Amino acid sequence: MAGVTDSAFRIMNMLGGADPVYSEMAHVNALSHGGKKTFNILSADEREREYIVQIFGNDPEYFKRAASAIDKEGVPKKNYKPIKKSVLKIIQKMRSLITGQETEEFIFFMKNFEKFNADAYSEQKINRVKPAVIDINLGCPARKVFFHGSGAALFTDQKKTRLVLESVLEATKIPVSVKIRAAVQEVSMFDFLKNIEDLPLKRIMVHGRSLTQGFAGQIDCPPIKKLVKEYPDREFWINGGINDWKEAQRIVRETGCHNLGLARGTWGDPLLHYKIKNNFREETVNEQVKKIQAGILSLIHTELNIQSKGEKGIFEIRKHLAWYFKDFTGAKDLRKKLVTIKNINELKALLEKEVL
Ligand SMILES: Cc1cc2nc3c(=O)[nH]c(=O)nc-3n(C[C@H](O)[C@H](O)[C@H](O)COP(=O)(O)O)c2cc1C
């Protein structure tokens, strides 16, 4: 997700049980010119596995150059250091208040975090990371993207889509995948598959809503099931509206897909991956315990983000902080304060005052 799935967010989700993680999308024209800012959007810690970078654009030639640049040079490497002692101290203090009451998924996250933090910062000389997959965005409806003939608009031009895919496949040995929608205008996912029948694209991530459906409503499973059956050699991953295990179960059962993609459901809830994988049923957990857990997650996320982006990380983290506390009754005032914090000390003080 553009503006959301930066390195710190991806790591939070990885620690919460995600398998592959996707970058924000990066424009092929800028990548072709070696654009530093755009390459930085794709930067990642080498422990982010499996790391998928997503590219978008409209011109097959630029797609080719961008894929070739990623193949040859990789993307910039992040270097996370261990979390500051002062932050760890408050995390420990918060945890001590909920010992024995922590939720299963939170314990899972903290174990992963402790491991991640313990082996942070190796002095290795490498400064680039090779992504595991290059993904092509053929589903984005955002005005800026669509009206330049990219994303979902490219999907409607089948001839060009094919050229783009051929160019990328020719330029790199890194596996290539695509992200599509169920339908855009008169082009459906069936038309898309037919058009690329002979191309070695293993994985297809389908946002199971049409362009007209936008971002709302349940996805329609029977057509996807038909597609999965028609193309047994492809791997179909499905996303759209998966916010709990029940919906995840329904989609797996009714489509026969190979994997699922989570998007907005992970906002403020990086533990959703674990919950879905473990058929988590909503249990009654003390609000205060959940609030303290949210406080700990928000501190770790903020620290990672500042390490990753420097001081401007604090501004980008504000929306995430509000998301961590979105489900608590009476937390409106807290959220209002969270979106104004200027440094991690203010966050620590606020959590101590309002959450503990
Ligand atoms: C703010 C935002 C940014 C997004 N950016 C991207 C993107 O860069 N690439 C992409 O493939 N999908 C992007 N998406 C779409 C999501 O990946 C996903 O397909 C969509 O939100 C449906 O899933 P959901 O209902 O679980 O959120 C974005 C969605 C949102 C809300």
The ligand as an SDF file (V2000), in Angstrom:
LIG
                    3D

 31 33  0  0  0  0  0  0  0  0999 V2000
   -4.0060    3.6640    0.9680 C   0  0  0  0  0  0  0  0  0  0  0  0
   -3.9260    2.4990    0.0320 C   0  0  0  0  0  0  0  0  0  0  0  0
   -2.8290    2.3590   -0.7820 C   0  0  0  0  0  0  0  0  0  0  0  0
   -2.7380    1.2700   -1.6580 C   0  0  0  0  0  0  0  0  0  0  0  0
   -1.6470    1.1500   -2.4530 N   0  0  0  0  0  0  0  0  0  0  0  0
   -1.5060    0.0520   -3.2230 C   0  0  0  0  0  0  0  0  0  0  0  0
   -0.3270   -0.1490   -3.9940 C   0  0  0  0  0  0  0  0  0  0  0  0
    0.5870    0.6730   -3.9900 O   0  0  0  0  0  0  0  0  0  0  0  0
   -0.2400   -1.2820   -4.7130 N   0  0  0  0  0  0  0  0  0  0  0  0
   -1.2300   -2.2370   -4.7250 C   0  0  0  0  0  0  0  0  0  0  0  0
   -1.0870   -3.2590   -5.3850 O   0  0  0  0  0  0  0  0  0  0  0  0
   -2.3560   -2.0500   -4.0500 N   0  0  0  0  0  0  0  0  0  0  0  0
   -2.5110   -0.9430   -3.2910 C   0  0  0  0  0  0  0  0  0  0  0  0
   -3.6550   -0.7880   -2.5530 N   0  0  0  0  0  0  0  0  0  0  0  0
   -4.7270   -1.8080   -2.6400 C   0  0  0  0  0  0  0  0  0  0  0  0
   -4.5590   -2.8830   -1.5780 C   0  0  0  0  0  0  0  0  0  0  0  0
   -3.3660   -3.6090   -1.8010 O   0  0  0  0  0  0  0  0  0  0  0  0
   -5.7220   -3.8700   -1.5870 C   0  0  0  0  0  0  0  0  0  0  0  0
   -5.7810   -4.5270   -2.8230 O   0  0  0  0  0  0  0  0  0  0  0  0
   -7.0600   -3.1780   -1.3350 C   0  0  0  0  0  0  0  0  0  0  0  0
   -6.9660   -2.2320   -0.2940 O   0  0  0  0  0  0  0  0  0  0  0  0
   -8.1410   -4.2120   -0.9830 C   0  0  0  0  0  0  0  0  0  0  0  0
   -7.8400   -4.9260    0.1720 O   0  0  0  0  0  0  0  0  0  0  0  0
   -8.4970   -4.5640    1.6110 P   0  0  0  0  0  0  0  0  0  0  0  0
  -10.0000   -4.4960    1.3810 O   0  0  0  0  0  0  0  0  0  0  0  0
   -8.0850   -5.7170    2.4860 O   0  0  0  0  0  0  0  0  0  0  0  0
   -7.9440   -3.2600    2.0400 O   0  0  0  0  0  0  0  0  0  0  0  0
   -3.7790    0.2980   -1.7020 C   0  0  0  0  0  0  0  0  0  0  0  0
   -4.8880    0.4490   -0.8640 C   0  0  0  0  0  0  0  0  0  0  0  0
   -4.9740    1.5310   -0.0120 C   0  0  0  0  0  0  0  0  0  0  0  0
   -6.1910    1.6540    0.8690 C   0  0  0  0  0  0  0  0  0  0  0  0
  1  2  1  0
  2  3  1  0
  2 30  2  0
  3  4  2  0
  4  5  1  0
  4 28  1  0
  5  6  2  0
  6  7  1  0
  6 13  1  0
  7  8  2  0
  7  9  1  0
  9 10  1  0
 10 11  2  0
 10 12  1  0
 12 13  2  0
 13 14  1  0
 14 15  1  0
 14 28  1  0
 15 16  1  0
 16 17  1  0
 16 18  1  0
 18 19  1  0
 18 20  1  0
 20 21  1  0
 20 22  1  0
 22 23  1  0
 23 24  1  0
 24 25  2  0
 24 26  1  0
 24 27  1  0
 28 29  2  0
 29 30  1  0
 30 31  1  0
M  END
$$$$
